Amino acid sequence: MSRKGLPEGFLWGGATAANQCEGGYKEGGRGLANVDVVPAGKDRFPVALGELRMLECDDAHYYPGHEAIDMYHHYKEDIALFAEMGFKCYRLSIAWSRIFPNGDEKGPNEEGLKFYENIFDECLKYGIEPLVTICHFDAPMHLIKTIGAWKNRKMIDYYVAYCDAIFRRYKDKVKYWLTFNEINMLLHLPFMGAGVLFEEGDNKEQVKYQAAHHELVASALVTKLGHEINPDFKIGCMLAAGNTYANTCAPEDVWESMQKDRENYFFIDVQSRGEYPNYAKKMFEKNGLTIKMQDEDEAILKNNTVDFISFSYYASRLTSADPEVNSKTEGNVFATLKNPYLKASEWGWQIDPLGLRITMNSLYDRYQKPLFIVENGLGAVDIPDENGNINDVYRIEYLKAHIEAMIDAVNEDGVELLGYTPWGCIDLVSASTGEMKKRYGFIYVDKDNEGNGTLKRSKKASFDWYKKVIETNGECL
Ligand code: BG6
């Protein structure tokens, strides 16, 4: 079947996050953040979960984000390569602790503001629209130590002050904003995702949902603020998406898969519909959770819903109601059973292009707001041949199938979609594993898991392929 492409104006591009590509973690007055103390190796997961407390760096660990791919010094070269691919849009995140190194200063750090201003100017020079994630997992360490980050309601004020500074400074350069990357990650990796740590005797669910409430109120407040500062701003939420399938057609399995999906939808239900869904209220009741709210919170959430729904999609998930069967789930961030109908990546992420169309339709049916796919891609080992070339046909195959499914969702199902920014358009540090060898990019960066390499950038085969995709608006895959 030959497919038509997507309409003019569709925002093709790529995505990165500060803590995984910038490096320069002590430069330009930047303060320490949770993301800086998450090491590579066996302690990564316990630290990310908040089970192993690490609030400073030590010599016994390697922290891959400290230098990452050093985009801090290479951004001009990198953006030039994005422009060469024809990017219409570049999704990046601002490191909170570059703007407010401790989080509680009276005013922002000019050097940090200037750094991102230069990046935006560089993008705009090539006609690339920046899409900014305000918080991609990071929280200033000082706020973690002094107030417990998102556990504490005071965090809202600091986040609003941070947004106020960047909204005002970039109001004529940035139109698209995301308040929190993968906001549901708070439930899965509380320390890495939100700077949340637990104390002895804490009811973890209680702590996490209270922190979630603070993030949700903060998100609504800055949506209001952003719209006041520039009514043209488009402010979105961001979900780690991927529908959960039922292991069998037994109604119990279907019910279980619905519960799993709701765990994730919960955040977006609040951000998009403006109120806590009844199923969540019942769940709190059943589990004895009490979320402390202030009188004004309800109205804040109700009156300041997001303009669009963005999400990451890598894989679908699979679950069973039978604890015996479910105990065989794979140990990734999102636990899932092995789906016998799907192949998986080298890291066990199950490859399901039709799942993207299913996820898009589910989200669009539920919220009826424009969608934005802000992450998608294949993490794979790339091995340069004897001439240094990387023929990443596996990545092209993955992306091609997902773009086809995405185009079908738009052209066949009528889903409104603003853009597509595949993850790690340039190789960067993996969030879950801290590895460099889990690569997503169209651009290869010479650096290994141990931190060795020249940082030289080179084009993979997927570079020219994606260029063509953008040129033809998805018609030529
Ligand atoms: C998302 C995150 O979870 O998936 C990114 O927003 C992350 O930060 C991406 O890098 C891919 O995951 P990983 O673990 O392969 O880097």
Residues whose N, C-alpha, C, O or C-beta is under 5 A from the ligand:
A	BS01	BG6	A17 E182 G379 V429 S430 A431 S432 T433
